[in-house]
Amino acid sequence: MTFDFDALPLRPATYAATLGPTVVIAPHPDDESLGCGGLLALLARAHVPVWCVLMSDGTMSHPNSVAFPPPARQALRETELRLALTQLGLNPSQLLPLGLPDSQVPGPDEPAGQIAVAQLVDFLQEKQPASVLCPWRRDPHPDHRATSQLVRAALAQLPTPPRLLEYLVWAWERAAPTDLPLPGEVDGWQLDISSVLADKRNAIAAHASQLPGSCIHDDPTGFTLAPGMLAHFASPTEVYLESSAATAALPVHSSSDSYSV
């Protein structure tokens, strides 16, 4: 049995504002725009505070580039992220980059992961968001799964954790049946983002190094988002998942799958 995302109830654009102050957690620069750019734009239009946490340094999209060595790739991708936030109507200074290694984001049991959890706890305690957005727990990319685990570990340390919403990125393209939600595991809904779809498209376009015709021109094996992948994010709706009350304590399984960033 496959999970039917199209059958999820559709909520109007006005529902976005009910989430309150929100922190979006992005494993890589572009995940925030791909997975939840529409929701972020709607929050911005409603003047709801939004902050972004970037987990990885984003350097492994073009690991063989000489023209753009790792520090230049990191700077480029962070600049693209700030531009994307601007396109969504957000304040680009409201960004916390954690600088974890791209394609090797650690889990919460590793020393570097424990440091990241502590940083997330401090940030969430300072900002006091009502909602947190992070990748679907079994999104088929190891950095996305590790990010979910880190976020959950941080939320477990808060006396009153914010609402956790999970968004999809790689699950649209590469999910195995076991990656999809199980019966009764989550409640889900779709959000109407048609009024801000142009903003989302502009935000995705801001991540130019990850698109066909990338400015990182000297790594022919480098990663760019395929047109088929991008088509999933041209939809006038976005999908969000939340743990069902009875399954909120289910463990999150890790994965050794590896994909381009």
N, C-alpha and C positions, 0 to 999 in steps of 0.2 A: 504494500500500500504506500502510495506517495502522499505527501502533504499538499493540499490544494490551497496555495496562497491566494488564488483568485477568488476563493469562496469566503475569505475573511470579510467581516463587516467593514463597510466604508464609513469613515468618520469625516466630517466636514473640516475645511481649513481652520475654522474658528476653534476647533478642538485643541490645536497646538498650544494656544495661550494658556490652557488649563494645566499644562505641565509645569508651569512656573519656572523660576530660575534654573537653568540647565547647564550641565557640563557634558560635552561630547568628548569621548575618548577615541582617538584615531591611531591605529597601529602604524600607519604610514601616511605621509602627506598624500591626499586625494581620497582616502577612505571617508573622511568627513563629508565630502561633497558627493561622492558616489552613493554612499549608504543613507545619508540623512540630510542632504543639502536642502531639500525642499522644506523639511521641518525646521531647519535652522533659519531659513529665510523667512518663514512664517513667524517664528519667534522674534526675529529682528523687526519685522513689520509691526508686531504687537508691542514692541519696546520691552520685551522680556530679556533680562540679563542672560548672556550665554558666554561660557568660557570653553576653551579647547585645550585638551592635553594631547600632545604628540608623543607617542611612546618610543618609536625607533628613529634612527638618524636618516633613514631613507637612502642610504648610499649604495645599496646592492642592486638597484635597477639596471645600472650599466657598470658592472664591476671592472670591465676591461678598458674603460675610457682613460686615455692619457691626457686629453685636452681638459677633462674634468676629473681631476683626482678626488679622492674621498672628501676632503674638506670643502672643495668646490661643489661637489654634488650635494653635500649636506646643506650648504648655504643656499644653493639654487632651489632645492626642494622646499626648504623652509620659507624662502621668499615667495615661491609659488603658493604655498599654503596661506601665507598672510594675504596675498592678493585674492585668493579664493574666498577667504573669510570676508574681505572687503566686498567682493561681488555679491555675497549673500546678505550684505547689509550689517555685518558684525564688526566689532572693533578688533583689528588685527593685533593690537597689543595685549588682548586677553588670551594669550597663548602661553602654555607651559610646555617647553620641549624637554623631555627626559633624556634623549640621546642614547637610548639602548641600541645595541647592534642590530641592524636590519637583518632579517632572516634568522636571527638568533635571540629574539626577545626571550628572556629567561622566565621560568615559572616561579611561583611564589616560594618554593622550597629552596631555591638557589640563592646564594648570597646577594647577587645583583638584583634578583627579584625581590628579596626582602627589603632592600634599599628603596626600590621602586614603590613597593607597597607603602612604606613609611612616607614617601613623598606624596603619594596619592592621598593618604589619610590626612596629612597636614593640609594639603590643598583643599580637600573637601570640607575639612573642619573650618578652614578660613572662609570659603565661599558660601557654605551652607546651601547648596542647591536643593531644589525640591525633586529634581529628576537627573538621572545620569544615563547617557546613551553609550553603549559599547557594542562591539561586534557579537553576532550570534555565537553562542558558546561552542558550536561545532562547525563554524564557518571553515571551509576546507583550506586553510592556510595556517601554518604553525604559529606565526606571529599573532594572528587574530585569536587563536585559541588561547595562547599564553596571555594575551591582553585581557581576555575574559576572565581568566583565572586570577590575574593580578587585581583586577577591579573587584571581583567578588571577595578576595582576601581583604582588600581595603575596606569594603563596605561592612564586612563582618566585625571590624574593629570599631565601628561607629555606634554610639548608643541609640541613635535614631537614623538608620540609613535612609537615603533618598530612594525614590522609585527608580527601578532599573528597567530600562527598555533596551531590547537587543535589535540591531539592524543587520541586514544581509548585504554582503559584497560578493564573495566568491561562491556562495551557495547557489546563486543563480546559474552559474556556469559549470561548476565542478562537483556539486554535492552528490555523494553516494547516498543510497537509501538510508543508511545508518547515520548520515549527517543531518537528516531532516528531523523536525520535531516528532516526538513519539506521541501516541494517543494520550491525552490528558496531561501532557508535560507542560504545555504553555497555552496561554490565551493570546490571540493575535488579532490585529486589525490593520486595515489600510487607511492611509491618510490622503485626502484629496490635496494635491500640491499643484493643481493646474494653474492657479493664479500666480505661482512663483516659479513655474517650470523654466522660464527664460533665465531667471537668476541662477538656478541650479546648473543649467547648461553653461552659463558664463563662468561659474565657479569651476566646473570640470575643465573647461577650456584653459583656465588659469594654470592648470598643471600640465603645461605644454611639453615638458620633458618626458612625460609619460604617454604622450599621444603620438600617432603616426606623424612622421616628419619632425621627430624630436630634435631639439637643439643640441643634444648630446649625440654628435654625428659620427664619432669614431669608434663605436662599439657595435658592430653589426649583430652581435648576439644579445645586445641589451634588450630590456623589456619595454614594450609599449602595449597599451590597452588595445585589443583587437576590436574592430567595428562591431562584431557580434556581441562582445562583452559590453561595449558602450551602449548598445541598443537596449539593454535591460534598464539602463538608467535614464532613458528618454521617456519613460512612462509618466503619466500624470498622477500616479499614485506611488506611495512608498509603504513598505510593510514593516511593522514593528511587532515584536513578540515579548511577552512577559510571562514569567513563571506562574503557573497555576498555584494556588495557595497550598495544595496538597503535595506539590512536588518542588517547592522552593528550596528544599534542602538537598535535592539530588546532587551527587557529585558531578563535576565537570571533567570529562575525559580528555586527556592530551592526545596529540597526534604527531607522528614523525613525518607526515606528508610534507613535501616541500614544493613551493611554487614560486614563480617570479613575484616581485613586489609591485 
